[in-house]
Amino acid sequence: MPLFILIATDKPNALELRVATRQAHIDYVRDSGLVKIAGPLLDDAGGMAGSMLLIEAEDLAAAQAFAAADPYALAGLFEKVELRPFKLTLGGL
């Protein structure tokens, strides 16, 4: 199945919203079976400021649907989201 990388940047001053919805987001990602790796992006001070996920989905539309239903997205956490096809060259899953 194709891979897609999602990079999302939090809105400014959104740490409280991120923390409040974090467990729902983690449960959603874990239970989806689509996410190969995931973790928060960090700001210069080491605080959580965005998300990066490597998604394996049938196609771009399926990856977009997954991203749109993420509790973080539904809560309005993100200022910017980029979802792009990805080809693994080094490393393994």
Backbone torsions as a table, in degrees:
resi	resn	phi	psi	omega
1	MET	NA	148.9	179.9
2	PRO	-66.3	153.8	176.8
3	LEU	-106.9	148.8	177.3
4	PHE	-137.7	141.5	176.4
5	ILE	-108.2	132.2	177.4
6	LEU	-113.7	124.8	175.4
7	ILE	-122.3	119.6	-177.4
8	ALA	-124.6	134.7	178.5
9	THR	-107.2	129.1	179.6
10	ASP	-68.0	152.8	170.8
11	LYS	-64.8	155.2	176.7
12	PRO	-58.7	143.3	176.4
13	ASN	57.4	37.6	-176.3
14	ALA	-107.1	12.9	-177.1
15	LEU	-59.2	-39.8	-179.6
16	GLU	-62.0	-41.9	177.3
17	LEU	-65.4	-41.5	178.0
18	ARG	-59.8	-47.2	-178.2
19	VAL	-64.6	-39.9	-177.9
20	ALA	-66.8	-28.6	-177.6
21	THR	-108.5	4.8	-173.2
22	ARG	-62.4	-45.2	-177.5
23	GLN	-65.1	-39.7	176.9
24	ALA	-62.8	-40.5	177.6
25	HIS	-63.6	-47.4	-179.6
26	ILE	-60.8	-44.4	178.9
27	ASP	-61.1	-44.3	-179.8
28	TYR	-61.1	-48.3	-179.5
29	VAL	-63.1	-47.6	-178.2
30	ARG	-62.5	-44.2	-174.8
31	ASP	-77.6	-14.9	-176.4
32	SER	-68.2	-33.5	-174.7
33	GLY	74.4	3.7	-177.6
34	LEU	-99.6	-20.9	-170.4
35	VAL	-93.9	124.0	-179.4
36	LYS	-89.9	-40.3	172.9
37	ILE	-145.0	152.4	179.8
38	ALA	-160.7	156.0	175.2
39	GLY	177.0	166.9	-179.7
40	PRO	-78.6	146.1	167.3
41	LEU	-83.6	147.8	-175.5
42	LEU	-113.5	149.4	173.8
43	ASP	-86.7	-177.9	-176.7
44	ASP	-61.3	-24.8	-179.8
45	ALA	-91.5	-0.1	179.4
46	GLY	90.2	6.3	178.9
47	GLY	-86.7	155.0	179.5
48	MET	-66.4	132.2	-175.5
49	ALA	-143.6	10.6	-179.6
50	GLY	172.2	-172.8	-177.5
51	SER	-139.4	149.8	172.3
52	MET	-133.7	127.5	178.6
53	LEU	-132.9	140.6	170.7
54	LEU	-106.0	115.0	-171.7
55	ILE	-112.1	136.0	172.1
56	GLU	-108.3	113.9	-176.0
57	ALA	-138.6	164.8	-178.1
58	GLU	-61.8	-37.8	-179.0
59	ASP	-163.6	177.6	-178.4
60	LEU	-60.6	-38.4	179.8
61	ALA	-61.1	-40.6	178.3
62	ALA	-67.1	-39.4	177.1
63	ALA	-65.4	-39.9	178.0
64	GLN	-64.8	-41.3	178.7
65	ALA	-64.1	-41.6	176.6
66	PHE	-60.2	-47.5	-178.0
67	ALA	-63.3	-39.9	-178.1
68	ALA	-67.4	-28.9	-178.4
69	ALA	-90.4	-2.4	178.6
70	ASP	-62.0	133.3	178.5
71	PRO	-53.8	-33.5	176.0
72	TYR	-62.4	-45.7	179.7
73	ALA	-64.8	-43.6	-179.7
74	LEU	-63.7	-30.3	178.9
75	ALA	-80.4	-9.2	-179.5
76	GLY	79.3	27.8	-176.5
77	LEU	-68.8	-35.1	-167.8
78	PHE	-89.6	138.6	172.8
79	GLU	-86.3	-36.0	-176.7
80	LYS	-146.7	138.0	176.6
81	VAL	-131.3	130.6	175.0
82	GLU	-121.7	127.8	179.2
83	LEU	-128.0	118.0	-174.1
84	ARG	-136.4	149.3	172.1
85	PRO	-59.8	147.6	-175.5
86	PHE	-137.8	140.0	175.9
87	LYS	-118.1	119.7	177.6
88	LEU	-74.2	122.9	179.7
89	THR	-110.1	-44.3	179.3
90	LEU	-122.7	151.2	-179.8
91	GLY	91.6	-176.5	-179.6
92	GLY	-149.7	160.8	179.5
93	LEU	-111.8	NA	NA
